[in-house]
């Protein structure tokens, strides 16, 4: 992750620009007299573990009284997406 160091005064002049860069994956360190005062970084997205996902699916099965089955067309579309996906090529930002 790229890190940018910036003074409080410069940060105040273009806060919207800083937020835009954070959304692109840059970490911003706002300094007060060359000492770090604030760090801006993107929030971690909420993630669910596989075991949590399985537990939710099992609970849903018990609630419904039957095991849900994926629609055949949706399953085929999903398999095609997985087969044709390409590696992510994220640009490095200063």
C-alpha positions in Angstrom: 0.0 0.0 0.0 1.4 3.4 -1.0 1.7 6.0 1.8 1.5 9.7 1.4 2.6 12.1 4.2 1.0 15.5 4.2 0.7 18.5 6.6 -2.5 19.4 8.4 -2.7 22.6 6.4 -2.3 20.8 3.0 -4.9 18.1 4.1 -7.4 20.8 5.0 -7.0 22.4 1.6 -8.0 19.3 -0.4 -9.7 16.8 2.0 -12.0 15.5 -0.8 -8.9 14.8 -2.9 -7.4 12.8 0.0 -10.5 10.8 0.5 -10.5 10.0 -3.3 -7.0 8.7 -3.0 -7.8 6.6 0.1 -10.6 5.0 -1.9 -7.9 4.0 -4.5 -5.9 2.2 -1.7 -3.5 4.9 -0.6 -2.8 5.4 3.0 -2.6 9.1 4.1 -0.6 10.2 7.1 -1.5 13.7 8.2 1.3 15.3 10.2 1.5 18.0 12.8 5.0 19.5 12.8 6.4 16.4 11.0 4.9 14.1 13.7 2.1 11.7 12.6 -1.2 13.0 13.9 -3.9 11.1 11.9 -3.8 8.1 9.5 -6.5 7.8 6.8 -7.0 4.4 5.2 -9.9 2.6 3.7 -12.1 0.7 6.2 -11.9 -3.1 6.0 -15.0 -4.5 4.4 -17.1 -6.8 6.5 -16.2 -10.4 5.6 -17.7 -13.6 6.5 -15.7 -16.8 7.0 -16.5 -20.0 5.1 -17.6 -21.6 8.4 -19.9 -18.7 9.1 -21.4 -18.9 5.6 -22.0 -22.7 6.0 -23.6 -22.1 9.5 -25.9 -19.5 8.0 -26.8 -21.8 5.1 -27.5 -24.7 7.5 -29.7 -22.5 9.7 -31.6 -21.3 6.6 -32.2 -25.0 5.6 -33.6 -25.7 9.1 -35.9 -22.6 8.9 -37.2 -23.6 5.4 -37.5 -27.3 6.2 -35.8 -28.2 3.0 -32.4 -27.6 1.4 -32.4 -24.7 -1.1 -31.1 -25.6 -4.6 -29.3 -23.2 -6.8 -31.1 -22.4 -10.1 -29.4 -24.3 -12.9 -29.2 -21.1 -15.1 -27.6 -19.1 -12.3 -25.1 -21.9 -11.6 -24.1 -22.1 -15.2 -23.6 -18.3 -15.4 -21.5 -18.4 -12.2 -19.3 -21.2 -13.6 -18.8 -19.3 -16.8 -17.8 -16.1 -14.8 -15.3 -18.2 -12.7 -13.8 -19.9 -15.8 -13.3 -16.5 -17.6 -12.1 -14.3 -14.8 -8.7 -12.7 -15.2 -6.2 -11.7 -12.6 -6.7 -8.3 -11.1 -4.2 -5.7 -12.4 -4.4 -2.7 -10.0 -2.2 0.3 -10.8 0.2 1.5 -8.2 -0.6 5.0 -7.1 1.9 7.4 -5.5 
